[in-house]
């Protein structure tokens, strides 16, 4: 798996463990070994800018996912050996917003950080929560992924 990981913010995070988890999610989802994606940790000002420019929402948020491919959850495209790698897109996380949300909801901030990383990756893979049925499928998968690494689901 080819996960580009960049930490461009000031809150302390275990970048190595987060990268390993992102790679594990891709493996567990059955993606080809050459799959590419990016995870970027950014500050509140930058994610607020992206949230407004790309989502038409004001203010900072905790996670944004920008898929490149139009995938269907649970269905991995077959790639021929001469095709370029599957490039999923980008997940942006804002640790300061995640920590604030965790405090407000009485959650462990590290558990929420990993939950939102899984959430963003699943969005790249076609999972969604537009309706109750889709949300349930996505939440179950997030819980399974977190449990694999000993994290408590939300």
N, C-alpha and C positions, 0 to 999 in steps of 0.2 A: 504494500500500500504506500502511496505517496501523499502524505499529509504535510502540507506546508503549514507551519505553526509560527505565529508571530505575536510577541507580547509587547504592545506599544503603549502600555499604561503603567501606573505606579503601585497598584495594590499587589501585595504578595500572593503569588499562586505557584503551585507545583507544575510548572510547564511540562516537565518530562512525563509526569503521571497523566496529565491531560492529553498529551500527544499519544501516549500508549492507549488510553481509553478510546480516543477517536479512531485509532487504527483497529482496535478490537471490535468496535461497533461495525466497521466496514467488513471485517472478516466474518463476524457473526451474521451479518446480513447477506453473506455469500457473494460479495462483489469480487470481480476479477482482481488479481494481484497488482495489475497496473493502474488501478483506479486512482484518480487524483482528486484532491479537494484542499481547501484552505480553512484554517481556523485562526481568527485574529482577535486578540484581546485588545480592546480600545477603551479610551476614557469617555466620560459622560458627554462632553462637548461634541466629540466626534460622532458618537452614536446618535446624539440628538440631531446633528446635521444630516446623517444618513436617514434617520427616521422621517425627517421632514421632506428631504429631497426625493426619497424613493417610496415611502409608504404614505406620504401626505398626512403625517401625524406630528403634532408638536411635542417637544421635550424628549428627554432620554428614555431609553427602554433597556431591558436586560439582554435580549437576544434578537438578532435579525439573521435570516437565512435567505440567500439569493441563489436559487438553483439555476444551473445552466441547461440541464436536460429536463425534459418533461417526462418524468418517470412515474410509474404506477407502483404504489407500495406493495412490496412482496414479490415484484416481478423484475428480475435482473436481465437487462438486455444481453443477448449473446453477441460477442465481438469476435470477428474473424481475426486470425493472427496478424494480418497485414493492416488492420484498422488502428487508428490512433487510440490511446487509452481513453477510458470513460472519465470525463471530467465533470464532477458533480456540481461544483460551485463553491460558495464561500459562506462560512458561519462567523458572524461577528458577535462577540460576547463583551459585556461591560461589567467587569467584576465589582465596581463601586455600586452600580445599580442592583446587582445581584445580592451583594451584602446588605444593602439597605432594605431590599424586599424581604430577605430572609429574616432580618431582625424584626421587621414589621409583622411578619407572619409566624414568628416564633419557631423558625426552622434553622437547621444547621446550614450555614452559608456554603460549606463545601459540598454538601449533598445537593443543594440547589444549583450550584455551579455545574456539577456533573449532570444533573437532570436537564439543565438548559443546553448543555453541550449535546447530549443525546437528542434532545428535542430538535435542535437546529439541524443536526445531521439527518434525522428522520424526515424533516421537511425536504431536504435535498433529495431524499430517496422516494419522494412522492407521498409520504404520509401527510395527513392534514387533520384538522379538527373543526371543519366547517359545519358539521352536524354532529349530533350525539353519537351516532354509530361510529363515525370516523374517529371522533375524539376518544371513544372507548378503546378502539384498536390501537391508536397511537399511545395512549396512556399505559395500556398493558405492556406494550413493547418497551416503553421507557422503563417501566418497573422491572421487567426481566433483565434489561441491560444493566441497570443499577445494581440489582441483586447479585449479578455475576461478579461485581467488583466489591461487594460488601457495603454498598451505600444504601441508605434508607430512602425508599421512594417517598415522594411528597405525600 
